[in-house]
Amino acid sequence: MCPHSPSCPSADAKDREAARTVAAHPEQGWSLLCNGVVLFEDTGELLPDGVAIAPHRPTDLASSAA
């Protein structure tokens, strides 16, 4: 499905955000990745199967680990 070499990570992979951007709309705050994931500027995601991933900024991870 992915025409890139090496292939982009799938939408269910942990590193799914590493897929290449195929459409960017910074004025609207989102980008479509090669694997079908919609990535929002607040780090939230919408997966191709409709699952929403809440924003997960690095500062959120640091505060929850403390």
CHARMM-style PDB file with segment names, atoms N, HN, CA, C and O in Angstrom:
ATOM      1  N   MET     1       0.813  -1.188   0.000  1.00  0.00      PROA
ATOM      2  CA  MET     1       0.000   0.000   0.000  1.00  0.00      PROA
ATOM      3  C   MET     1       0.866   1.266   0.000  1.00  0.00      PROA
ATOM      4  O   MET     1       0.598   2.195  -0.761  1.00  0.00      PROA
ATOM      5  N   CYS     2       1.869   1.307   0.821  1.00  0.00      PROA
ATOM      6  HN  CYS     2       2.086   0.552   1.439  1.00  0.00      PROA
ATOM      7  CA  CYS     2       2.755   2.469   0.889  1.00  0.00      PROA
ATOM      8  C   CYS     2       3.780   2.403  -0.248  1.00  0.00      PROA
ATOM      9  O   CYS     2       4.466   1.392  -0.397  1.00  0.00      PROA
ATOM     10  N   PRO     3       3.892   3.463  -1.047  1.00  0.00      PROA
ATOM     11  CA  PRO     3       4.835   3.435  -2.162  1.00  0.00      PROA
ATOM     12  C   PRO     3       6.272   3.808  -1.771  1.00  0.00      PROA
ATOM     13  O   PRO     3       7.168   3.782  -2.615  1.00  0.00      PROA
ATOM     14  N   HSD     4       6.492   4.152  -0.510  1.00  0.00      PROA
ATOM     15  HN  HSD     4       5.764   4.174   0.176  1.00  0.00      PROA
ATOM     16  CA  HSD     4       7.812   4.606  -0.082  1.00  0.00      PROA
ATOM     17  C   HSD     4       8.741   3.433   0.202  1.00  0.00      PROA
ATOM     18  O   HSD     4       8.300   2.332   0.531  1.00  0.00      PROA
ATOM     19  N   SER     5      10.023   3.693   0.068  1.00  0.00      PROA
ATOM     20  HN  SER     5      10.382   4.587  -0.200  1.00  0.00      PROA
ATOM     21  CA  SER     5      11.021   2.682   0.380  1.00  0.00      PROA
ATOM     22  C   SER     5      12.020   3.289   1.353  1.00  0.00      PROA
ATOM     23  O   SER     5      12.696   4.253   0.992  1.00  0.00      PROA
ATOM     24  N   PRO     6      12.142   2.778   2.549  1.00  0.00      PROA
ATOM     25  CA  PRO     6      11.381   1.679   3.128  1.00  0.00      PROA
ATOM     26  C   PRO     6       9.937   2.093   3.400  1.00  0.00      PROA
ATOM     27  O   PRO     6       9.616   3.279   3.466  1.00  0.00      PROA
ATOM     28  N   SER     7       9.084   1.098   3.555  1.00  0.00      PROA
ATOM     29  HN  SER     7       9.345   0.134   3.501  1.00  0.00      PROA
ATOM     30  CA  SER     7       7.660   1.372   3.775  1.00  0.00      PROA
ATOM     31  C   SER     7       7.422   2.125   5.069  1.00  0.00      PROA
ATOM     32  O   SER     7       8.152   1.958   6.045  1.00  0.00      PROA
ATOM     33  N   CYS     8       6.400   2.950   5.064  1.00  0.00      PROA
ATOM     34  HN  CYS     8       5.807   3.086   4.271  1.00  0.00      PROA
ATOM     35  CA  CYS     8       6.004   3.685   6.268  1.00  0.00      PROA
ATOM     36  C   CYS     8       5.410   2.715   7.285  1.00  0.00      PROA
ATOM     37  O   CYS     8       4.872   1.675   6.906  1.00  0.00      PROA
ATOM     38  N   PRO     9       5.502   3.047   8.574  1.00  0.00      PROA
ATOM     39  CA  PRO     9       4.889   2.191   9.592  1.00  0.00      PROA
ATOM     40  C   PRO     9       3.371   2.151   9.406  1.00  0.00      PROA
ATOM     41  O   PRO     9       2.769   3.124   8.951  1.00  0.00      PROA
ATOM     42  N   SER    10       2.773   1.048   9.753  1.00  0.00      PROA
ATOM     43  HN  SER    10       3.262   0.257  10.122  1.00  0.00      PROA
ATOM     44  CA  SER    10       1.325   0.911   9.619  1.00  0.00      PROA
ATOM     45  C   SER    10       0.613   1.763  10.668  1.00  0.00      PROA
ATOM     46  O   SER    10       1.236   2.262  11.605  1.00  0.00      PROA
ATOM     47  N   ALA    11      -0.687   1.922  10.499  1.00  0.00      PROA
ATOM     48  HN  ALA    11      -1.193   1.517   9.738  1.00  0.00      PROA
ATOM     49  CA  ALA    11      -1.466   2.756  11.411  1.00  0.00      PROA
ATOM     50  C   ALA    11      -1.558   2.167  12.808  1.00  0.00      PROA
ATOM     51  O   ALA    11      -1.828   2.897  13.762  1.00  0.00      PROA
ATOM     52  N   ASP    12      -1.340   0.867  12.952  1.00  0.00      PROA
ATOM     53  HN  ASP    12      -1.120   0.275  12.176  1.00  0.00      PROA
ATOM     54  CA  ASP    12      -1.402   0.262  14.281  1.00  0.00      PROA
ATOM     55  C   ASP    12      -0.027   0.060  14.918  1.00  0.00      PROA
ATOM     56  O   ASP    12       0.074  -0.509  16.005  1.00  0.00      PROA
ATOM     57  N   ALA    13       1.025   0.520  14.253  1.00  0.00      PROA
ATOM     58  HN  ALA    13       0.944   0.982  13.371  1.00  0.00      PROA
ATOM     59  CA  ALA    13       2.386   0.422  14.808  1.00  0.00      PROA
ATOM     60  C   ALA    13       2.617   1.511  15.853  1.00  0.00      PROA
ATOM     61  O   ALA    13       1.989   2.569  15.804  1.00  0.00      PROA
ATOM     62  N   LYS    14       3.512   1.249  16.788  1.00  0.00      PROA
ATOM     63  HN  LYS    14       4.022   0.390  16.827  1.00  0.00      PROA
ATOM     64  CA  LYS    14       3.824   2.246  17.811  1.00  0.00      PROA
ATOM     65  C   LYS    14       4.402   3.518  17.223  1.00  0.00      PROA
ATOM     66  O   LYS    14       4.162   4.608  17.743  1.00  0.00      PROA
ATOM     67  N   ASP    15       5.163   3.389  16.142  1.00  0.00      PROA
ATOM     68  HN  ASP    15       5.358   2.504  15.720  1.00  0.00      PROA
ATOM     69  CA  ASP    15       5.803   4.546  15.519  1.00  0.00      PROA
ATOM     70  C   ASP    15       5.008   5.074  14.319  1.00  0.00      PROA
ATOM     71  O   ASP    15       5.596   5.598  13.373  1.00  0.00      PROA
ATOM     72  N   ARG    16       3.693   4.939  14.351  1.00  0.00      PROA
ATOM     73  HN  ARG    16       3.215   4.513  15.119  1.00  0.00      PROA
ATOM     74  CA  ARG    16       2.829   5.340  13.225  1.00  0.00      PROA
ATOM     75  C   ARG    16       3.010   6.800  12.816  1.00  0.00      PROA
ATOM     76  O   ARG    16       2.780   7.144  11.657  1.00  0.00      PROA
ATOM     77  N   GLU    17       3.417   7.659  13.744  1.00  0.00      PROA
ATOM     78  HN  GLU    17       3.604   7.379  14.686  1.00  0.00      PROA
ATOM     79  CA  GLU    17       3.604   9.084  13.443  1.00  0.00      PROA
ATOM     80  C   GLU    17       4.821   9.332  12.551  1.00  0.00      PROA
ATOM     81  O   GLU    17       4.998  10.441  12.045  1.00  0.00      PROA
ATOM     82  N   ALA    18       5.660   8.313  12.352  1.00  0.00      PROA
ATOM     83  HN  ALA    18       5.516   7.412  12.763  1.00  0.00      PROA
ATOM     84  CA  ALA    18       6.846   8.445  11.503  1.00  0.00      PROA
ATOM     85  C   ALA    18       6.509   8.295  10.023  1.00  0.00      PROA
ATOM     86  O   ALA    18       7.383   8.488   9.178  1.00  0.00      PROA
ATOM     87  N   ALA    19       5.281   7.962   9.692  1.00  0.00      PROA
ATOM     88  HN  ALA    19       4.571   7.805  10.378  1.00  0.00      PROA
ATOM     89  CA  ALA    19       4.882   7.844   8.285  1.00  0.00      PROA
ATOM     90  C   ALA    19       4.979   9.207   7.616  1.00  0.00      PROA
ATOM     91  O   ALA    19       4.878  10.242   8.275  1.00  0.00      PROA
ATOM     92  N   ARG    20       5.176   9.199   6.307  1.00  0.00      PROA
ATOM     93  HN  ARG    20       5.258   8.358   5.771  1.00  0.00      PROA
ATOM     94  CA  ARG    20       5.320  10.452   5.561  1.00  0.00      PROA
ATOM     95  C   ARG    20       3.987  11.178   5.432  1.00  0.00      PROA
ATOM     96  O   ARG    20       2.926  10.558   5.355  1.00  0.00      PROA
ATOM     97  N   THR    21       4.064  12.493   5.410  1.00  0.00      PROA
ATOM     98  HN  THR    21       4.925  12.997   5.472  1.00  0.00      PROA
ATOM     99  CA  THR    21       2.891  13.332   5.230  1.00  0.00      PROA
ATOM    100  C   THR    21       2.511  13.349   3.751  1.00  0.00      PROA
ATOM    101  O   THR    21       3.353  13.607   2.891  1.00  0.00      PROA
ATOM    102  N   VAL    22       1.226  13.069   3.456  1.00  0.00      PROA
ATOM    103  HN  VAL    22       0.542  12.859   4.155  1.00  0.00      PROA
ATOM    104  CA  VAL    22       0.772  13.108   2.068  1.00  0.00      PROA
ATOM    105  C   VAL    22      -0.121  14.321   1.805  1.00  0.00      PROA
ATOM    106  O   VAL    22      -0.298  14.724   0.656  1.00  0.00      PROA
ATOM    107  N   ALA    23      -0.680  14.897   2.860  1.00  0.00      PROA
ATOM    108  HN  ALA    23      -0.536  14.569   3.793  1.00  0.00      PROA
ATOM    109  CA  ALA    23      -1.474  16.128   2.732  1.00  0.00      PROA
ATOM    110  C   ALA    23      -1.348  16.901   4.029  1.00  0.00      PROA
ATOM    111  O   ALA    23      -1.595  16.361   5.108  1.00  0.00      PROA
ATOM    112  N   ALA    24      -0.964  18.163   3.927  1.00  0.00      PROA
ATOM    113  HN  ALA    24      -0.763  18.602   3.051  1.00  0.00      PROA
ATOM    114  CA  ALA    24      -0.799  19.002   5.116  1.00  0.00      PROA
ATOM    115  C   ALA    24      -1.735  20.191   5.036  1.00  0.00      PROA
ATOM    116  O   ALA    24      -1.839  20.848   4.000  1.00  0.00      PROA
ATOM    117  N   HSD    25      -2.404  20.458   6.121  1.00  0.00      PROA
ATOM    118  HN  HSD    25      -2.320  19.924   6.962  1.00  0.00      PROA
ATOM    119  CA  HSD    25      -3.297  21.608   6.226  1.00  0.00      PROA
ATOM    120  C   HSD    25      -3.012  22.334   7.538  1.00  0.00      PROA
ATOM    121  O   HSD    25      -3.830  22.302   8.458  1.00  0.00      PROA
ATOM    122  N   PRO    26      -1.844  22.994   7.626  1.00  0.00      PROA
ATOM    123  CA  PRO    26      -1.472  23.654   8.880  1.00  0.00      PROA
ATOM    124  C   PRO    26      -2.448  24.755   9.284  1.00  0.00      PROA
ATOM    125  O   PRO    26      -2.603  25.043  10.471  1.00  0.00      PROA
ATOM    126  N   GLU    27      -3.098  25.363   8.314  1.00  0.00      PROA
ATOM    127  HN  GLU    27      -2.972  25.129   7.350  1.00  0.00      PROA
ATOM    128  CA  GLU    27      -4.083  26.400   8.638  1.00  0.00      PROA
ATOM    129  C   GLU    27      -5.290  25.824   9.372  1.00  0.00      PROA
ATOM    130  O   GLU    27      -6.003  26.545  10.069  1.00  0.00      PROA
ATOM    131  N   GLN    28      -5.515  24.515   9.210  1.00  0.00      PROA
ATOM    132  HN  GLN    28      -4.936  23.930   8.643  1.00  0.00      PROA
ATOM    133  CA  GLN    28      -6.609  23.831   9.899  1.00  0.00      PROA
ATOM    134  C   GLN    28      -6.106  22.966  11.048  1.00  0.00      PROA
ATOM    135  O   GLN    28      -6.899  22.445  11.832  1.00  0.00      PROA
ATOM    136  N   GLY    29      -4.775  22.813  11.147  1.00  0.00      PROA
ATOM    137  HN  GLY    29      -4.131  23.236  10.510  1.00  0.00      PROA
ATOM    138  CA  GLY    29      -4.195  22.097  12.277  1.00  0.00      PROA
ATOM    139  C   GLY    29      -4.119  20.595  12.133  1.00  0.00      PROA
ATOM    140  O   GLY    29      -4.089  19.892  13.143  1.00  0.00      PROA
ATOM    141  N   TRP    30      -4.088  20.067  10.908  1.00  0.00      PROA
ATOM    142  HN  TRP    30      -4.112  20.638  10.088  1.00  0.00      PROA
ATOM    143  CA  TRP    30      -3.990  18.620  10.745  1.00  0.00      PROA
ATOM    144  C   TRP    30      -3.209  18.252   9.502  1.00  0.00      PROA
ATOM    145  O   TRP    30      -3.047  19.049   8.578  1.00  0.00      PROA
ATOM    146  N   SER    31      -2.722  17.004   9.509  1.00  0.00      PROA
ATOM    147  HN  SER    31      -2.853  16.356  10.260  1.00  0.00      PROA
ATOM    148  CA  SER    31      -2.004  16.430   8.369  1.00  0.00      PROA
ATOM    149  C   SER    31      -2.450  14.988   8.194  1.00  0.00      PROA
ATOM    150  O   SER    31      -2.760  14.299   9.167  1.00  0.00      PROA
ATOM    151  N   LEU    32      -2.481  14.537   6.944  1.00  0.00      PROA
ATOM    152  HN  LEU    32      -2.229  15.096   6.154  1.00  0.00      PROA
ATOM    153  CA  LEU    32      -2.791  13.145   6.628  1.00  0.00      PROA
ATOM    154  C   LEU    32      -1.483  12.433   6.339  1.00  0.00      PROA
ATOM    155  O   LEU    32      -0.691  12.878   5.508  1.00  0.00      PROA
ATOM    156  N   LEU    33      -1.262  11.328   7.029  1.00  0.00      PROA
ATOM    157  HN  LEU    33      -1.905  10.966   7.704  1.00  0.00      PROA
ATOM    158  CA  LEU    33      -0.047  10.551   6.837  1.00  0.00      PROA
ATOM    159  C   LEU    33      -0.288   9.421   5.836  1.00  0.00      PROA
ATOM    160  O   LEU    33      -1.432   9.049   5.575  1.00  0.00      PROA
ATOM    161  N   CYS    34       0.775   8.889   5.291  1.00  0.00      PROA
ATOM    162  HN  CYS    34       1.705   9.192   5.503  1.00  0.00      PROA
ATOM    163  CA  CYS    34       0.726   7.840   4.278  1.00  0.00      PROA
ATOM    164  C   CYS    34      -0.050   6.606   4.755  1.00  0.00      PROA
ATOM    165  O   CYS    34      -0.671   5.916   3.947  1.00  0.00      PROA
ATOM    166  N   ASN    35      -0.016   6.333   6.036  1.00  0.00      PROA
ATOM    167  HN  ASN    35       0.489   6.893   6.692  1.00  0.00      PROA
ATOM    168  CA  ASN    35      -0.686   5.156   6.577  1.00  0.00      PROA
ATOM    169  C   ASN    35      -2.159   5.404   6.910  1.00  0.00      PROA
ATOM    170  O   ASN    35      -2.810   4.539   7.495  1.00  0.00      PROA
ATOM    171  N   GLY    36      -2.690   6.573   6.544  1.00  0.00      PROA
ATOM    172  HN  GLY    36      -2.161   7.276   6.069  1.00  0.00      PROA
ATOM    173  CA  GLY    36      -4.104   6.870   6.769  1.00  0.00      PROA
ATOM    174  C   GLY    36      -4.410   7.555   8.080  1.00  0.00      PROA
ATOM    175  O   GLY    36      -5.570   7.865   8.352  1.00  0.00      PROA
ATOM    176  N   VAL    37      -3.410   7.800   8.898  1.00  0.00      PROA
ATOM    177  HN  VAL    37      -2.467   7.549   8.678  1.00  0.00      PROA
ATOM    178  CA  VAL    37      -3.595   8.473  10.185  1.00  0.00      PROA
ATOM    179  C   VAL    37      -3.719   9.972   9.947  1.00  0.00      PROA
ATOM    180  O   VAL    37      -2.948  10.558   9.187  1.00  0.00      PROA
ATOM    181  N   VAL    38      -4.702  10.586  10.610  1.00  0.00      PROA
ATOM    182  HN  VAL    38      -5.328  10.110  11.228  1.00  0.00      PROA
ATOM    183  CA  VAL    38      -4.813  12.044  10.617  1.00  0.00      PROA
ATOM    184  C   VAL    38      -4.147  12.504  11.902  1.00  0.00      PROA
ATOM    185  O   VAL    38      -4.562  12.136  13.001  1.00  0.00      PROA
ATOM    186  N   LEU    39      -3.112  13.310  11.746  1.00  0.00      PROA
ATOM    187  HN  LEU    39      -2.776  13.608  10.853  1.00  0.00      PROA
ATOM    188  CA  LEU    39      -2.332  13.800  12.879  1.00  0.00      PROA
ATOM    189  C   LEU    39      -2.668  15.266  13.109  1.00  0.00      PROA
ATOM    190  O   LEU    39      -2.547  16.085  12.199  1.00  0.00      PROA
ATOM    191  N   PHE    40      -3.090  15.594  14.320  1.00  0.00      PROA
ATOM    192  HN  PHE    40      -3.189  14.928  15.060  1.00  0.00      PROA
ATOM    193  CA  PHE    40      -3.463  16.960  14.662  1.00  0.00      PROA
ATOM    194  C   PHE    40      -2.302  17.682  15.323  1.00  0.00      PROA
ATOM    195  O   PHE    40      -1.442  17.045  15.932  1.00  0.00      PROA
ATOM    196  N   GLU    41      -2.267  19.009  15.211  1.00  0.00      PROA
ATOM    197  HN  GLU    41      -2.965  19.527  14.717  1.00  0.00      PROA
ATOM    198  CA  GLU    41      -1.142  19.776  15.746  1.00  0.00      PROA
ATOM    199  C   GLU    41      -1.020  19.679  17.259  1.00  0.00      PROA
ATOM    200  O   GLU    41       0.056  19.933  17.801  1.00  0.00      PROA
ATOM    201  N   ASP    42      -2.093  19.318  17.954  1.00  0.00      PROA
ATOM    202  HN  ASP    42      -2.967  19.112  17.513  1.00  0.00      PROA
ATOM    203  CA  ASP    42      -2.005  19.160  19.408  1.00  0.00      PROA
ATOM    204  C   ASP    42      -1.513  17.769  19.800  1.00  0.00      PROA
ATOM    205  O   ASP    42      -1.549  17.416  20.979  1.00  0.00      PROA
ATOM    206  N   THR    43      -1.054  16.971  18.829  1.00  0.00      PROA
ATOM    207  HN  THR    43      -1.026  17.258  17.872  1.00  0.00      PROA
ATOM    208  CA  THR    43      -0.529  15.612  18.935  1.00  0.00      PROA
ATOM    209  C   THR    43      -1.619  14.553  19.086  1.00  0.00      PROA
ATOM    210  O   THR    43      -1.306  13.386  19.322  1.00  0.00      PROA
ATOM    211  N   GLY    44      -2.875  14.928  18.957  1.00  0.00      PROA
ATOM    212  HN  GLY    44      -3.129  15.875  18.766  1.00  0.00      PROA
ATOM    213  CA  GLY    44      -3.943  13.941  18.901  1.00  0.00      PROA
ATOM    214  C   GLY    44      -3.925  13.269  17.532  1.00  0.00      PROA
ATOM    215  O   GLY    44      -3.331  13.784  16.585  1.00  0.00      PROA
ATOM    216  N   GLU    45      -4.580  12.120  17.438  1.00  0.00      PROA
ATOM    217  HN  GLU    45      -5.063  11.701  18.207  1.00  0.00      PROA
ATOM    218  CA  GLU    45      -4.596  11.372  16.190  1.00  0.00      PROA
ATOM    219  C   GLU    45      -5.974  10.775  15.954  1.00  0.00      PROA
ATOM    220  O   GLU    45      -6.722  10.508  16.895  1.00  0.00      PROA
ATOM    221  N   LEU    46      -6.293  10.573  14.693  1.00  0.00      PROA
ATOM    222  HN  LEU    46      -5.686  10.790  13.929  1.00  0.00      PROA
ATOM    223  CA  LEU    46      -7.478   9.838  14.294  1.00  0.00      PROA
ATOM    224  C   LEU    46      -6.998   8.719  13.386  1.00  0.00      PROA
ATOM    225  O   LEU    46      -6.454   8.969  12.311  1.00  0.00      PROA
ATOM    226  N   LEU    47      -7.205   7.480  13.826  1.00  0.00      PROA
ATOM    227  HN  LEU    47      -7.647   7.277  14.700  1.00  0.00      PROA
ATOM    228  CA  LEU    47      -6.744   6.327  13.070  1.00  0.00      PROA
ATOM    229  C   LEU    47      -7.736   5.987  11.965  1.00  0.00      PROA
ATOM    230  O   LEU    47      -8.898   6.387  12.039  1.00  0.00      PROA
ATOM    231  N   PRO    48      -7.300   5.256  10.943  1.00  0.00      PROA
ATOM    232  CA  PRO    48      -8.190   4.936   9.830  1.00  0.00      PROA
ATOM    233  C   PRO    48      -9.445   4.173  10.231  1.00  0.00      PROA
ATOM    234  O   PRO    48     -10.463   4.265   9.546  1.00  0.00      PROA
ATOM    235  N   ASP    49      -9.393   3.419  11.330  1.00  0.00      PROA
ATOM    236  HN  ASP    49      -8.565   3.344  11.886  1.00  0.00      PROA
ATOM    237  CA  ASP    49     -10.565   2.667  11.770  1.00  0.00      PROA
ATOM    238  C   ASP    49     -11.509   3.496  12.635  1.00  0.00      PROA
ATOM    239  O   ASP    49     -12.489   2.969  13.163  1.00  0.00      PROA
ATOM    240  N   GLY    50     -11.220   4.796  12.785  1.00  0.00      PROA
ATOM    241  HN  GLY    50     -10.424   5.224  12.357  1.00  0.00      PROA
ATOM    242  CA  GLY    50     -12.090   5.698  13.537  1.00  0.00      PROA
ATOM    243  C   GLY    50     -11.722   5.884  14.992  1.00  0.00      PROA
ATOM    244  O   GLY    50     -12.364   6.670  15.690  1.00  0.00      PROA
ATOM    245  N   VAL    51     -10.713   5.189  15.468  1.00  0.00      PROA
ATOM    246  HN  VAL    51     -10.191   4.551  14.901  1.00  0.00      PROA
ATOM    247  CA  VAL    51     -10.271   5.324  16.858  1.00  0.00      PROA
ATOM    248  C   VAL    51      -9.558   6.659  17.029  1.00  0.00      PROA
ATOM    249  O   VAL    51      -8.689   7.015  16.233  1.00  0.00      PROA
ATOM    250  N   ALA    52      -9.932   7.392  18.073  1.00  0.00      PROA
ATOM    251  HN  ALA    52     -10.638   7.102  18.719  1.00  0.00      PROA
ATOM    252  CA  ALA    52      -9.295   8.670  18.382  1.00  0.00      PROA
ATOM    253  C   ALA    52      -8.247   8.460  19.472  1.00  0.00      PROA
ATOM    254  O   ALA    52      -8.505   7.802  20.480  1.00  0.00      PROA
ATOM    255  N   ILE    53      -7.068   9.025  19.254  1.00  0.00      PROA
ATOM    256  HN  ILE    53      -6.859   9.559  18.435  1.00  0.00      PROA
ATOM    257  CA  ILE    53      -5.983   8.978  20.239  1.00  0.00      PROA
ATOM    258  C   ILE    53      -5.861  10.380  20.823  1.00  0.00      PROA
ATOM    259  O   ILE    53      -5.687  11.358  20.095  1.00  0.00      PROA
ATOM    260  N   ALA    54      -5.955  10.461  22.147  1.00  0.00      PROA
ATOM    261  HN  ALA    54      -6.096   9.667  22.738  1.00  0.00      PROA
ATOM    262  CA  ALA    54      -5.877  11.759  22.824  1.00  0.00      PROA
ATOM    263  C   ALA    54      -4.497  12.381  22.627  1.00  0.00      PROA
ATOM    264  O   ALA    54      -3.518  11.668  22.412  1.00  0.00      PROA
ATOM    265  N   PRO    55      -4.419  13.709  22.702  1.00  0.00      PROA
ATOM    266  CA  PRO    55      -3.107  14.369  22.603  1.00  0.00      PROA
ATOM    267  C   PRO    55      -2.135  13.767  23.614  1.00  0.00      PROA
ATOM    268  O   PRO    55      -2.509  13.456  24.744  1.00  0.00      PROA
ATOM    269  N   HSD    56      -0.885  13.609  23.189  1.00  0.00      PROA
ATOM    270  HN  HSD    56      -0.581  13.861  22.270  1.00  0.00      PROA
ATOM    271  CA  HSD    56       0.129  12.990  24.051  1.00  0.00      PROA
ATOM    272  C   HSD    56       1.447  13.727  23.878  1.00  0.00      PROA
ATOM    273  O   HSD    56       2.382  13.237  23.245  1.00  0.00      PROA
ATOM    274  N   ARG    57       1.492  14.896  24.449  1.00  0.00      PROA
ATOM    275  HN  ARG    57       0.732  15.294  24.964  1.00  0.00      PROA
ATOM    276  CA  ARG    57       2.689  15.730  24.370  1.00  0.00      PROA
ATOM    277  C   ARG    57       3.756  15.185  25.304  1.00  0.00      PROA
ATOM    278  O   ARG    57       3.427  14.584  26.327  1.00  0.00      PROA
ATOM    279  N   PRO    58       5.024  15.381  24.976  1.00  0.00      PROA
ATOM    280  CA  PRO    58       6.095  14.899  25.846  1.00  0.00      PROA
ATOM    281  C   PRO    58       5.986  15.423  27.265  1.00  0.00      PROA
ATOM    282  O   PRO    58       6.367  14.723  28.203  1.00  0.00      PROA
ATOM    283  N   THR    59       5.479  16.627  27.451  1.00  0.00      PROA
ATOM    284  HN  THR    59       5.169  17.196  26.689  1.00  0.00      PROA
ATOM    285  CA  THR    59       5.334  17.174  28.808  1.00  0.00      PROA
ATOM    286  C   THR    59       4.259  16.409  29.571  1.00  0.00      PROA
ATOM    287  O   THR    59       4.355  16.294  30.793  1.00  0.00      PROA
ATOM    288  N   ASP    60       3.232  15.879  28.891  1.00  0.00      PROA
ATOM    289  HN  ASP    60       3.154  15.973  27.898  1.00  0.00      PROA
ATOM    290  CA  ASP    60       2.200  15.076  29.558  1.00  0.00      PROA
ATOM    291  C   ASP    60       2.813  13.784  30.089  1.00  0.00      PROA
ATOM    292  O   ASP    60       2.479  13.346  31.190  1.00  0.00      PROA
ATOM    293  N   LEU    61       3.706  13.173  29.314  1.00  0.00      PROA
ATOM    294  HN  LEU    61       3.977  13.529  28.420  1.00  0.00      PROA
ATOM    295  CA  LEU    61       4.345  11.934  29.734  1.00  0.00      PROA
ATOM    296  C   LEU    61       5.252  12.163  30.930  1.00  0.00      PROA
ATOM    297  O   LEU    61       5.304  11.325  31.830  1.00  0.00      PROA
ATOM    298  N   ALA    62       5.966  13.277  30.959  1.00  0.00      PROA
ATOM    299  HN  ALA    62       5.924  13.957  30.228  1.00  0.00      PROA
ATOM    300  CA  ALA    62       6.877  13.581  32.057  1.00  0.00      PROA
ATOM    301  C   ALA    62       6.119  13.808  33.357  1.00  0.00      PROA
ATOM    302  O   ALA    62       6.565  13.367  34.416  1.00  0.00      PROA
ATOM    303  N   SER    63       4.990  14.484  33.291  1.00  0.00      PROA
ATOM    304  HN  SER    63       4.628  14.842  32.431  1.00  0.00      PROA
ATOM    305  CA  SER    63       4.237  14.771  34.514  1.00  0.00      PROA
ATOM    306  C   SER    63       3.553  13.527  35.065  1.00  0.00      PROA
ATOM    307  O   SER    63       3.379  13.414  36.278  1.00  0.00      PROA
ATOM    308  N   SER    64       3.161  12.589  34.200  1.00  0.00      PROA
ATOM    309  HN  SER    64       3.303  12.682  33.215  1.00  0.00      PROA
ATOM    310  CA  SER    64       2.500  11.376  34.683  1.00  0.00      PROA
ATOM    311  C   SER    64       3.503  10.383  35.258  1.00  0.00      PROA
ATOM    312  O   SER    64       3.121   9.505  36.032  1.00  0.00      PROA
ATOM    313  N   ALA    65       4.776  10.504  34.897  1.00  0.00      PROA
ATOM    314  HN  ALA    65       5.087  11.217  34.268  1.00  0.00      PROA
ATOM    315  CA  ALA    65       5.816   9.605  35.399  1.00  0.00      PROA
ATOM    316  C   ALA    65       6.307  10.018  36.773  1.00  0.00      PROA
ATOM    317  O   ALA    65       6.893   9.208  37.491  1.00  0.00      PROA
ATOM    318  N   ALA    66       6.076  11.268  37.148  1.00  0.00      PROA
ATOM    319  HN  ALA    66       5.599  11.926  36.565  1.00  0.00      PROA
ATOM    320  CA  ALA    66       6.591  11.773  38.420  1.00  0.00      PROA
ATOM    321  C   ALA    66       5.737  11.374  39.596  1.00  0.00      PROA
ATOM    322  OT1 ALA    66       6.048  11.728  40.733  1.00  0.00      PROA
TER     323      ALA     66
END
